[in-house]
């Protein structure tokens, strides 16, 4: 008797490819925020290692990437919005950097 699959192999392959693409977009969003001069300057003043955080991005799980990337996109939009939103964005950016560093340990 032939074994039946609960999920067709093609569907499974597509789901894996979709998740990989989403993860890559989320990594790009995180790295984009971490590479901004405002973020680097702030992290340097506070003694946070942005280079270490950038290296740790590749170690994050899909769920961690998704949560942090959402925050990064919000912070990035805030930074682009002007001086009125920089305080909120700075707080979010600091949290992103600290969380990435902590997760990587």
C-alpha positions in Angstrom: 0.0 0.0 0.0 1.4 3.4 -1.0 1.9 6.0 1.7 -0.3 9.1 1.5 1.0 12.5 2.4 -1.1 14.8 4.6 0.5 17.7 2.8 1.6 17.5 -0.8 5.4 17.8 -1.1 5.1 20.7 -3.6 2.9 22.6 -1.1 5.5 22.0 1.7 8.3 23.1 -0.5 6.4 26.3 -1.4 5.7 27.0 2.3 9.4 26.6 3.1 10.4 28.9 0.3 7.8 31.5 1.3 9.1 31.4 4.9 12.7 31.8 3.8 11.8 34.8 1.7 9.9 36.4 4.6 12.8 35.7 6.9 15.2 37.4 4.4 12.9 40.5 4.2 12.8 40.7 8.0 16.5 40.4 8.3 16.9 43.2 5.7 14.5 45.4 7.7 16.5 44.8 10.9 19.8 45.4 9.3 18.6 48.5 7.5 17.6 50.1 10.9 20.8 49.0 12.6 22.9 50.6 9.8 21.3 54.0 10.2 23.7 56.7 11.4 21.2 57.8 14.2 21.1 54.3 15.5 24.8 53.8 15.4 25.5 57.1 17.1 23.0 56.4 19.9 24.2 52.9 20.4 27.8 54.1 20.6 26.9 56.7 23.2 25.2 54.0 25.3 28.0 51.5 24.8 26.0 49.0 22.7 27.7 47.1 20.0 25.7 47.5 16.8 28.2 45.3 14.9 27.5 42.4 17.4 23.7 43.0 16.9 24.1 42.9 13.1 26.0 39.6 13.4 23.3 38.2 15.7 20.5 38.9 13.2 21.4 35.8 11.3 20.9 33.7 14.4 17.3 34.8 15.1 14.4 32.4 14.6 11.6 33.2 12.2 9.3 34.2 15.1 12.0 36.5 16.6 12.8 38.0 13.2 9.1 38.7 12.6 8.5 40.5 16.0 11.7 42.6 15.8 11.3 43.4 12.1 7.8 44.8 12.8 9.3 47.0 15.5 12.2 48.0 13.2 9.8 49.0 10.4 7.8 51.1 12.8 10.9 52.8 14.1 12.2 53.3 10.6 8.9 55.0 9.6 9.2 57.1 12.7 12.7 58.2 11.9 11.6 59.2 8.4 8.7 61.1 10.0 10.8 63.8 11.5 11.9 65.1 14.9 8.5 64.7 16.5 8.7 60.9 16.5 12.4 60.5 17.1 12.0 60.0 20.9 9.6 57.0 20.5 11.7 55.6 17.7 14.9 55.9 19.7 13.3 53.8 22.5 12.2 51.2 20.1 15.6 51.1 18.4 17.3 50.6 21.7 15.0 47.8 22.5 15.7 46.2 19.2 19.5 46.4 19.6 19.4 45.1 23.2 17.0 42.2 22.4 19.1 41.1 19.4 22.3 41.2 21.6 20.6 39.3 24.4 19.2 36.6 22.1 22.6 36.1 20.5 24.2 35.2 23.9 
